[in-house]
């Protein structure tokens, strides 16, 4: 049989091109930082799994990376399916075990998630991610101190686990160890931003920040809560400089301006936030508050109605300010209905309302009924009429 050099060359060229394509896919699938558009990375991992003679350990990694991508796209059921395939091939793959536990949690399967976190600890006790996972999923199964101990261990095992440092700092501050907690946060903010942001944390929507920006948001909010307004302003302004395209940064600084009664500056930041992201509920909620402070009560009510007709995480606060505005317009029945709605949505507000009603003599000190209790509703009606309540 005569050797055909042309056919041989063509076959060789195709094989070499296929190998080159596989190498590119492998680099994209395994080395991409998983930020930005993730669909091409998912496609690369899928092509690799469709190839011939793929080693089992690589198959496990490709399935895990697909799970990572799906998880970050909030497709938790599909993420769980992908990571289960990874664990069939490698039952002790720590990163896959972690992702399985977190996916279970987001699917509302908390007990299974905690069991999965325990298996991860048993499998990889010297991996920082194991202890971070245990702390994250132990809300209903571990004490506060047990979770803090897990976070301390995570930081000890990997000082560059910045998500663990952020959480550990928050736990320390909650325990009154303020300087230690603030030091943990400062370590995060002194690190390389690209390195910090490469460590994924769960983000609800596109207006939220990656880990470095989230750390600034957390610290700024902490300063604001503790009346350290200049420090809060510095953190939020820094956040805006890092992410001028994000509406959230302007909304956070607008809230600080509202606290310090700098209403013109607050209005400018709210306007900028809404320019970047029209119908952004956080900015619209701040505008309701702003209209109230500007004594434009009817406009505050109308803005509140728009928000309450849609989806907003600020629903309880919007009801509160709508109630305040109605009270200023002597619409006491409507004010009561808004205050009651806020109390049903927010237990903290309900507790605060009870304290204020007790102080004004509208609610018995010994009462411990629910917000549906007649003593509570009668007291709240009186409170709705009383401008000092």
C-alpha angles and dihedrals in degrees: 000000000000116000110239108210093188094057092045092051092049093050091047091050091051091049092049092048090049091051090049091050090049091050091052091048091048092052092047094045098046105028106036113114090229094234124129121006106013100179095087090052091050089050091051092052090048092052090051091052090050091056127099128260096010112172115245094238090053092047089055091052093047092051090047092052090050087052091050091052094047091047091053089050088054091245092135099165092052090043089055091050092051095047091048088059089051092052093049087062096039113016093184099049101133098203091050092048090052093049091048091053093049093046091052089052093053089050090059095253095126100160092050090047092054091048088051090051089052090052089050091053091049091049099043109018093159095052116100092215091062093061093043089054092049091051092047096050099036097082094115098027107043134050120249091255093050090053091047090051090053090052091048089053091049091054092045092053094045117016088188094060091110096177088058090047092052092051093042090053090052092051092049092051091048087055091053094254090127102164093047092049094047089049090056090052092047091054088058093049093047092054125092107283094220091054092048094047091051087068103084124223126181113273120190098204146000092267091067128092136245116247100285093049090043089055090055090048092051094047093044091051090049090052091048092051089051094048093249091138100165091054091046090050091050093052095046093045090050088050091053091050090052094045110023088159094063121092091202096070092055090046092052092051090045088057090053089051089051090054090052092043094241091143099167091054090045091052091051092052093046090051091050092049091052091047089056096041115015115211090019102166096212092055093042089052090053089050090057089054091045093051089050092052089048088055091242091134100164092052090048090055093048092049089048091052091055091052096045090051090063139034119300136155088212095065096125093048092047090054089050095053092042087054092049090051093049090049090054088053091048091247091138099164091054090045089054092050091052093047091049091049089051091050091052092050099042121041090192091058090046091054091047090049091053091052092050092046091049090050090053093045095249098114129042114248090225095051116111102169128136125263087265091060115113092233090056096046093046090049092047092051089054089047091051089059096044111080090201094056 
